[in-house]
Amino acid sequence: MTMMQCEYRDHVITAEVMEHPGTPTPWAGGCRISNHQGQTTRRMALPVGHAFMAELEQAQRASIAHGKWLVDQCLDNGRQLFDKAA
């Protein structure tokens, strides 16, 4: 499986998709976000209603888009992205 990642607003977003074989929608989207100070988030899953997809690439792209949204929320709206202890 290839890893999809991008750099967005000084953060690296990596799609972290999990496979659940034997189901019609086996790909569960999620991402990890890192900054240049070395902080990395836990795996951030997509919202439940949109988390599972039939195709790997679709799940990866949705995971990256979700990561970009999370970075925007952090930088523009003050939402905490990283644990304070990190």
C-alpha positions as CSV (number, residue, x, y, z in Angstrom):
1,M,0.0,0.0,0.0
2,T,1.4,3.4,-0.9
3,M,1.4,6.2,1.7
4,M,-0.2,9.5,0.7
5,Q,1.0,12.7,2.4
6,C,1.2,16.4,1.8
7,E,2.6,19.6,3.3
8,Y,0.0,22.2,4.1
9,R,0.5,25.5,6.0
10,D,3.8,24.2,7.5
11,H,2.2,20.9,8.7
12,V,2.8,17.5,7.2
13,I,-0.5,15.5,6.8
14,T,-0.2,11.7,6.4
15,A,-3.2,9.6,5.4
16,E,-3.4,6.7,7.8
17,V,-6.0,4.4,6.4
18,M,-6.9,1.1,8.1
19,E,-8.3,-1.9,6.3
20,H,-11.2,-4.0,7.5
21,P,-11.3,-7.0,5.1
22,G,-14.5,-8.7,4.3
23,T,-16.8,-5.7,4.4
24,P,-18.2,-3.8,1.4
25,T,-16.5,-0.6,2.5
26,P,-13.2,-1.9,4.0
27,W,-11.1,1.3,4.1
28,A,-11.4,3.5,7.3
29,G,-10.0,6.9,6.7
30,G,-7.8,8.8,9.2
31,C,-4.7,11.0,9.3
32,R,-1.8,12.0,11.4
33,I,-0.5,15.6,11.5
34,S,3.0,16.7,12.3
35,N,4.5,20.2,12.6
36,H,8.1,21.4,12.2
37,Q,8.6,21.4,16.0
38,G,8.4,17.6,16.0
39,Q,4.9,17.3,17.4
40,T,2.6,14.6,16.0
41,T,-1.1,14.0,16.6
42,R,-2.6,10.7,17.4
43,R,-4.5,9.1,14.5
44,M,-7.5,11.4,13.7
45,A,-10.3,9.4,12.2
46,L,-12.8,10.8,9.8
47,P,-16.3,11.5,11.2
48,V,-18.2,8.2,11.6
49,G,-20.7,8.9,8.8
50,H,-17.9,9.3,6.3
51,A,-15.1,7.1,7.7
52,F,-15.6,3.9,5.6
53,M,-15.0,3.8,1.9
54,A,-14.9,1.2,-0.8
55,E,-11.6,2.3,-2.5
56,L,-8.2,2.9,-0.9
57,E,-7.4,6.0,-2.9
58,Q,-10.7,7.6,-2.1
59,A,-10.1,7.0,1.6
60,Q,-6.6,8.4,1.4
61,R,-7.8,11.6,-0.4
62,A,-10.6,12.1,2.1
63,S,-8.1,11.6,4.9
64,I,-5.8,14.3,3.5
65,A,-8.7,16.7,3.1
66,H,-9.8,16.1,6.7
67,G,-6.3,16.8,7.8
68,K,-6.2,20.1,6.0
69,W,-9.5,21.0,7.6
70,L,-8.1,20.2,11.0
71,V,-5.0,22.3,10.4
72,D,-7.3,25.2,9.3
73,Q,-9.3,24.8,12.4
74,C,-6.2,25.0,14.5
75,L,-4.6,27.9,12.8
76,D,-7.7,30.0,12.1
77,N,-10.0,29.1,15.0
78,G,-7.7,28.2,17.8
79,R,-8.7,24.5,18.0
80,Q,-6.1,22.5,19.8
81,L,-4.4,20.0,17.5
82,F,-1.6,18.7,19.6
83,D,-1.6,17.4,23.2
84,K,-0.3,20.0,25.6
85,A,2.1,17.4,27.1
86,A,3.8,16.9,23.7
